[in-house]
């Protein structure tokens, strides 16, 4: 009898899990649960303010992918689990399964006073389009960009895109002849932001800020935001536009489950992506808390690696075999600046960062095209 497998989500981890499951089991009944049958390529949000990308370039309808891979789609929001994970409770009713992969991502922590005044770019296309409009309208003033983490979960942060928005805006404003009238400020509660990328990467990032005459406000705990102002324990400064990436935690619907949670609110999993204490329930990507180094990234590449592992282990568990595959912990990214890019890679045995090169900007562009080809 065909196995009935549910996947919650339609992002990087969810799609890779679906592809891996179908490759390993041609007969499995696979059901994806997400609000809409579309994939948003979040890494290229950084190119919306400059016009290098438009919203429609980043939204990929999944109808063709679902049809070609014989995957059922339930357009709904998950809001809980029942029967030890064998039933996903959704806004349109329960969805039964023999095995489950949770790949719904996380959510940003919005407890900081005045956070509604900031633009949170990784929330999707709409806030970045708002940023594009605000930047276009700004004749003079200050744009402040920063990020913070989850104090209870060192890995639950996503700071890389902020560096890309920062350098990309600098390049854009210089091209437009407006940089002299618009100040850029980077703020962060850590004295050495970006240290998860490795010491060499931090050195290069800070050097790039100095070269571009980007001001910094570092090492002071965030207090909050007020209209036209960023406030920290080390002082405050004016900002006409605030771009901020808060730390991450688990989705609200996790509270309606018996899923084990980490101190930071994510779903606790082992090195095989299996949810602690649960049978045939796996988690990948931003939703999960995994054993490993504190620099383990929350990025698409890591979600893909975890998703392939989860798919193989779930099928092994369903077959009564030992689910013993593990995933490599690897940080891999190109910090883009609209005209060049810096390649950064970190593993448990090494960490390096190449100087910025025009070639890397083209490589990031090419990677997007190749990655999306499998879904378009």
C-alpha positions in Angstrom: 0.0 0.0 0.0 1.3 3.5 -0.9 2.5 5.5 2.0 0.7 8.8 2.7 3.1 11.6 3.5 2.3 15.2 4.3 4.6 18.2 4.0 3.8 21.5 5.7 5.1 24.4 3.8 6.0 25.5 0.2 9.4 27.0 0.7 12.9 25.7 0.1 12.8 22.9 2.6 9.3 21.8 1.7 10.0 21.6 -2.1 13.3 19.8 -1.6 11.6 17.3 0.7 8.9 16.7 -1.9 11.4 16.2 -4.7 13.5 13.9 -2.6 10.6 11.8 -1.5 9.3 11.4 -5.0 12.7 10.5 -6.3 13.1 7.8 -3.6 9.5 6.5 -3.7 7.6 6.7 -7.0 4.4 5.3 -5.4 4.1 7.5 -2.3 1.1 9.7 -1.9 2.6 13.1 -1.2 0.5 16.1 0.0 1.8 19.6 0.4 -0.1 21.9 2.8 0.4 25.7 2.4 -1.7 28.8 1.9 -0.9 29.1 -1.8 0.6 26.9 -4.4 3.5 29.2 -5.1 7.2 29.5 -4.2 8.8 32.8 -3.4 12.6 33.0 -4.1 13.5 35.0 -1.0 17.3 35.4 -1.6 16.6 37.7 -4.5 14.5 40.2 -2.5 17.7 42.1 -2.2 17.4 43.1 -5.9 13.9 44.6 -5.7 14.9 48.1 -4.5 17.2 48.7 -7.4 14.7 47.3 -10.0 17.0 44.4 -11.0 14.1 42.1 -10.1 10.4 42.7 -10.0 7.9 40.9 -7.8 6.7 38.7 -10.6 10.3 37.5 -11.2 10.4 35.9 -7.7 7.0 34.3 -7.5 6.9 30.8 -9.1 3.5 29.1 -9.4 3.8 25.5 -8.5 1.1 24.0 -10.6 3.5 22.5 -13.1 5.8 21.1 -10.5 3.0 19.6 -8.5 1.4 18.0 -11.6 4.7 16.6 -13.0 5.6 15.1 -9.6 2.1 13.8 -8.8 1.9 15.8 -5.6 -1.5 16.8 -4.1 -1.9 20.3 -2.8 -4.1 21.5 0.1 -4.5 25.3 0.1 -4.8 25.9 3.9 -2.9 27.1 6.9 -1.7 24.5 9.5 -3.0 25.3 12.9 -2.2 22.2 14.9 -1.5 18.4 15.1 -3.4 15.5 16.4 -2.8 11.7 17.0 0.9 12.1 17.5 1.4 13.9 14.3 -0.7 11.5 12.2 -3.2 14.3 11.5 -2.4 17.9 10.5 -5.1 20.3 11.6 -5.7 23.0 9.1 -8.0 25.9 8.3 -9.9 23.7 5.9 -10.0 20.5 8.0 -7.7 17.7 9.1 -5.2 16.0 6.7 -4.2 12.4 7.7 -0.7 11.0 7.1 1.6 8.0 7.7 4.6 10.3 7.9 5.1 14.1 8.3 7.7 16.7 7.3 7.3 20.1 8.9 8.9 22.7 6.7 6.8 25.8 7.3 9.6 28.1 8.4 9.6 30.2 11.5 8.4 33.7 12.4 10.2 36.9 13.5 10.1 38.1 17.1 8.2 41.4 17.2 8.5 42.3 20.9 10.8 45.3 20.4 8.9 48.5 21.1 8.1 50.4 17.9 9.0 47.5 15.6 6.0 48.3 13.5 7.9 51.4 12.4 10.6 49.2 10.8 10.6 47.4 7.5 11.2 43.7 7.9 12.5 42.6 4.5 12.5 38.8 4.9 8.8 38.8 5.6 8.3 38.8 1.9 7.8 40.9 -1.2 5.4 43.6 0.1 7.7 45.1 2.7 10.6 45.2 0.3 8.4 46.9 -2.3 7.6 49.4 0.5 11.3 49.9 1.0 11.8 50.5 -2.7 9.2 53.2 -2.7 10.5 54.9 0.5 14.0 55.0 -0.9 12.9 56.4 -4.2 11.0 59.2 -2.3 13.9 60.0 0.1 15.7 63.2 -1.1 18.0 63.4 1.9 18.4 61.8 5.3 19.4 58.5 6.9 18.7 54.9 6.2 19.4 52.6 9.1 19.8 48.8 8.6 20.4 46.2 11.3 19.6 42.8 12.7 19.3 41.0 16.0 19.0 37.5 17.3 17.0 35.2 19.6 18.8 35.3 22.9 17.6 31.8 23.7 18.6 30.3 20.3 21.9 31.4 18.9 21.2 29.9 15.4 17.8 31.6 15.1 18.9 34.7 13.2 19.2 35.8 9.6 21.6 38.6 9.2 23.2 38.0 5.8 20.5 39.7 3.8 20.9 42.9 5.8 24.5 43.1 4.7 23.3 42.7 1.1 20.5 45.3 1.4 23.1 47.6 3.0 25.8 47.3 0.3 23.2 47.1 -2.5 21.6 50.4 -1.4 25.0 52.0 -1.3 25.7 50.9 -4.9 22.2 51.9 -6.0 22.4 55.4 -4.5 25.8 56.0 -6.0 24.6 55.0 -9.4 21.7 57.4 -9.0 24.0 60.2 -7.8 22.2 60.5 -4.4 24.6 58.9 -2.0 26.1 62.2 -0.8 22.7 63.3 0.5 21.7 60.0 2.1 23.6 58.5 5.1 23.7 54.8 5.6 24.0 53.4 9.2 24.5 49.8 10.2 23.4 48.9 13.7 23.7 45.6 15.7 23.8 44.7 19.4 26.9 42.6 18.8 30.4 44.2 18.7 31.4 41.9 15.9 28.2 41.3 13.8 28.4 38.5 11.2 30.9 36.4 13.3 28.8 33.3 12.4 30.2 33.7 8.9 33.7 33.4 10.3 36.4 35.8 11.4 37.7 36.5 7.9 34.2 37.3 6.7 33.7 39.8 9.5 36.9 41.5 8.7 36.0 41.8 5.1 32.4 43.0 5.8 33.6 45.7 8.2 36.3 46.7 5.8 33.7 47.1 3.1 31.6 49.3 5.3 34.5 51.5 6.0 35.4 51.7 2.3 31.8 52.7 1.4 31.7 55.2 4.3 28.8 53.4 6.0 28.5 54.5 9.6 28.2 51.8 12.4 26.5 51.7 15.8 27.6 48.4 17.3 27.7 46.5 20.6 24.6 48.1 22.3 21.4 46.2 23.2 18.4 47.4 21.3 15.8 49.4 23.2 13.3 50.1 20.4 12.2 52.4 17.6 10.4 55.7 17.6 9.3 57.8 14.6 12.6 58.8 12.9 14.8 57.3 15.6 16.6 54.1 16.5 17.2 53.7 20.3 19.8 51.5 21.9 21.3 51.3 25.4 24.4 53.0 23.9 22.4 56.0 22.6 20.0 56.8 19.8 20.4 58.1 16.3 18.1 59.6 13.6 16.7 57.4 10.8 14.2 58.3 8.1 14.0 54.6 7.0 14.6 51.7 9.3 15.3 48.2 7.9 15.5 45.6 10.6 15.7 41.8 10.8 14.7 40.5 14.3 15.6 37.1 15.7 13.4 34.1 14.9 11.2 31.8 16.9 8.6 29.1 16.2 5.3 29.6 14.5 2.3 30.4 16.7 0.5 27.1 15.8 3.3 25.1 17.4 1.7 26.1 20.7 -1.4 24.0 19.7 0.7 20.8 19.6 2.7 18.5 21.8 5.8 19.1 19.8 9.0 19.4 21.9 10.3 23.0 21.9 13.8 24.4 22.3 14.5 27.4 24.7 14.1 29.6 21.6 10.7 28.2 20.7 11.7 26.1 17.7 10.9 22.4 17.3 13.6 20.2 18.9 15.1 17.6 16.5 18.0 15.2 16.4 20.9 15.0 13.9 18.6 13.0 11.6 16.0 15.7 11.5 13.6 13.6 13.5 11.5 15.5 16.0 12.5 14.4 19.5 10.2 11.7 20.9 7.9 11.6 17.9 7.4 8.7 15.4 7.6 9.5 11.7 7.6 13.3 12.3 10.5 15.3 10.9 11.4 19.0 10.8 13.7 21.0 8.4 14.8 24.5 8.0 13.8 27.5 10.1 11.2 25.7 12.1 13.7 23.3 13.7 16.3 23.5 16.4 19.1 21.0 15.6 22.2 19.8 17.4 25.4 21.4 16.0 27.6 24.5 16.2 26.1 27.8 17.2 26.8 29.2 13.8 24.6 26.7 12.0 22.8 29.0 9.5 19.1 29.6 8.9 19.4 29.8 5.2 17.9 28.1 2.1 21.1 25.9 1.5 20.8 24.5 5.0 17.1 23.8 4.6 17.8 21.9 1.4 20.4 19.7 3.1 18.1 19.0 6.0 15.2 18.3 3.7 17.0 15.6 1.7 18.1 14.0 4.9 14.6 14.1 6.4 13.1 12.5 3.3 15.5 9.6 3.3 15.1 9.0 7.0 11.3 9.2 7.0 11.1 6.6 4.2 13.6 4.4 6.1 11.4 4.6 9.3 8.3 3.8 7.3 10.1 0.7 5.9 11.2 -0.4 9.3 14.8 0.4 8.5 17.3 2.4 10.6 16.9 6.1 10.0 20.5 7.1 10.4 21.3 9.6 7.7 22.7 12.9 8.9 23.1 16.3 7.2 26.3 18.3 6.7 26.5 21.6 8.5 27.5 24.1 5.9 27.2 27.8 5.6 27.4 28.9 1.9 26.5 32.3 0.6 27.4 35.1 -1.7 27.1 38.5 0.0 26.0 40.6 -3.0 26.4 44.3 -3.5 24.6 44.7 -6.8 27.8 45.1 -8.7 30.0 42.4 -7.1 29.8 39.6 -4.5 31.8 38.1 -1.7 31.7 34.3 -1.5 31.6 32.9 2.1 31.8 29.3 3.1 32.0 27.7 6.6 32.0 24.1 7.6 32.9 22.4 10.9 36.5 22.2 9.7 37.1 25.4 7.9 35.9 29.0 7.3 36.9 31.3 4.5 35.7 34.4 2.6 36.9 35.5 -0.8 37.4 39.2 -1.7 34.5 40.8 -3.5 34.5 40.1 -7.2 32.2 41.0 -10.1 32.2 37.4 -11.1 30.3 36.5 -7.9 27.4 38.8 -8.7 27.0 37.0 -11.9 27.3 33.7 -10.2 24.4 34.6 -7.7 22.3 35.6 -10.7 23.0 32.3 -12.5 22.4 30.2 -9.4 18.9 31.7 -9.1 18.1 30.8 -12.7 19.4 27.2 -12.3 17.6 26.7 -9.0 14.2 28.0 -10.3 14.4 26.0 -13.5 13.3 22.8 -11.7 10.0 24.5 -10.5 9.1 26.7 -13.5 
